[in-house]
Amino acid sequence: MTVAVLVEGLTVEFGRFRAIDDLSLAIDYGEVRAVIGPNGAGKTTLLDVISGVSRARAGRVLFDERLELTGRSESAIARSGVRRKFQKPSVFEALSVRDNVEIGLGGAGDPASHEKVAAILETVGLSEHADRLASELAHGQKQWLEIAMVVVSEPRVLMLDEPVAGLTDEETERTAALIRRLRTPDRAIVVVEHDMDFVEAIADRVTVLHEGRTLFEGSMARARADARVVDVYLGR
Ligand SMILES: Nc1ncnc2c1ncn2[C@@H]1O[C@H](COP(=O)(O)OP(=O)(O)OP(=O)(O)O)[C@@H](O)[C@H]1O
């Protein structure tokens, strides 16, 4: 089976500080992978390198076993089907919910794109709010809108940075159900999150980062039982 994202010997440095240290990992199509770990472990930096925001000092990231992402621009990476939702919602407040999603599609405006937009609004539960201004949405709804803006382009790799930060318990549960719905055999979903109950609800596997390296990889249930993971993260 083809690996969606292959990270090999990745090192990222900021000045003399090493945020990612010779990291290797493989994320499969069809899986939801959570990347967890203490503050400063390198989680966001990992997403930054995959999405072309930060540069690697050494190593590489391969998409779909054929396309090297390291060295490519953010827009080229996004166009290739590797998409990211940043932590802070950045919807266009003055536009309607529907128009926001159309922008995510590149604004084609043909009947096929209208259908796609309608379908994704249904998936994220915003159909009845399609004509409202994005500014009128609650914080959780803005998160779902932004997920829709990314997913409408049918990414092969979907990265979400802290998608439930600041959400209510009910919104968090709805987001977990949404992420499970977005999981398809030909898509990999990578989620960085600190809410462990949420992670347990969505993740097929978790990668625990600590000081830029992998401390643990496996199920969330096993992570909870791992003494090293409890020591550096879960027990704190
Ligand atoms: N642009 C930068 N310049 C300098 N240092 C940086 C930069 N970006 C990240 N770092 C440092 O790299 C380390 C890893 O940061 P990163 O944001 O990847 O951690 P994280 O695991 O996502 O943490 P958190 O859970 O707090 O979001 C931190 O010590 C951070 O201060």
The ligand as an SDF file (V2000), in Angstrom:
LIG
                    3D

 31 33  0  0  0  0  0  0  0  0999 V2000
    9.9550   30.3200   13.9940 N   0  0  0  0  0  0  0  0  0  0  0  0
   10.5470   29.8810   15.1180 C   0  0  0  0  0  0  0  0  0  0  0  0
   11.6620   30.4750   15.5940 N   0  0  0  0  0  0  0  0  0  0  0  0
   12.2660   30.0210   16.7200 C   0  0  0  0  0  0  0  0  0  0  0  0
   11.8250   28.9820   17.4470 N   0  0  0  0  0  0  0  0  0  0  0  0
   10.7290   28.3570   17.0240 C   0  0  0  0  0  0  0  0  0  0  0  0
   10.0180   28.7650   15.8450 C   0  0  0  0  0  0  0  0  0  0  0  0
    8.9430   27.9500   15.6760 N   0  0  0  0  0  0  0  0  0  0  0  0
    8.9870   27.0830   16.7090 C   0  0  0  0  0  0  0  0  0  0  0  0
   10.0550   27.3230   17.5070 N   0  0  0  0  0  0  0  0  0  0  0  0
   10.4190   26.5650   18.7110 C   0  0  0  0  0  0  0  0  0  0  0  0
   10.4810   25.2010   18.3530 O   0  0  0  0  0  0  0  0  0  0  0  0
    9.9470   24.3910   19.4030 C   0  0  0  0  0  0  0  0  0  0  0  0
    8.8450   23.5240   18.8550 C   0  0  0  0  0  0  0  0  0  0  0  0
    7.7140   24.3450   18.5860 O   0  0  0  0  0  0  0  0  0  0  0  0
    6.3230   23.7800   18.0740 P   0  0  0  0  0  0  0  0  0  0  0  0
    5.4210   24.9470   17.8940 O   0  0  0  0  0  0  0  0  0  0  0  0
    6.5520   22.8900   16.9290 O   0  0  0  0  0  0  0  0  0  0  0  0
    5.8680   22.9260   19.3280 O   0  0  0  0  0  0  0  0  0  0  0  0
    4.4660   22.1940   19.5570 P   0  0  0  0  0  0  0  0  0  0  0  0
    4.7880   20.7920   19.8660 O   0  0  0  0  0  0  0  0  0  0  0  0
    3.5630   22.4750   18.4370 O   0  0  0  0  0  0  0  0  0  0  0  0
    3.9940   22.9220   20.8870 O   0  0  0  0  0  0  0  0  0  0  0  0
    2.5240   23.4280   21.3560 P   0  0  0  0  0  0  0  0  0  0  0  0
    1.8570   22.2130   21.8760 O   0  0  0  0  0  0  0  0  0  0  0  0
    2.8530   24.3970   22.4200 O   0  0  0  0  0  0  0  0  0  0  0  0
    1.8550   24.0300   20.1620 O   0  0  0  0  0  0  0  0  0  0  0  0
    9.4960   25.3290   20.5010 C   0  0  0  0  0  0  0  0  0  0  0  0
   10.5090   25.3850   21.4980 O   0  0  0  0  0  0  0  0  0  0  0  0
    9.3620   26.6600   19.7880 C   0  0  0  0  0  0  0  0  0  0  0  0
    9.6270   27.7370   20.6600 O   0  0  0  0  0  0  0  0  0  0  0  0
  1  2  1  0
  2  3  1  0
  2  7  2  0
  3  4  2  0
  4  5  1  0
  5  6  2  0
  6  7  1  0
  6 10  1  0
  7  8  1  0
  8  9  2  0
  9 10  1  0
 10 11  1  0
 11 12  1  0
 11 30  1  0
 12 13  1  0
 13 14  1  0
 13 28  1  0
 14 15  1  0
 15 16  1  0
 16 17  2  0
 16 18  1  0
 16 19  1  0
 19 20  1  0
 20 21  2  0
 20 22  1  0
 20 23  1  0
 23 24  1  0
 24 25  2  0
 24 26  1  0
 24 27  1  0
 28 29  1  0
 28 30  1  0
 30 31  1  0
M  END
$$$$
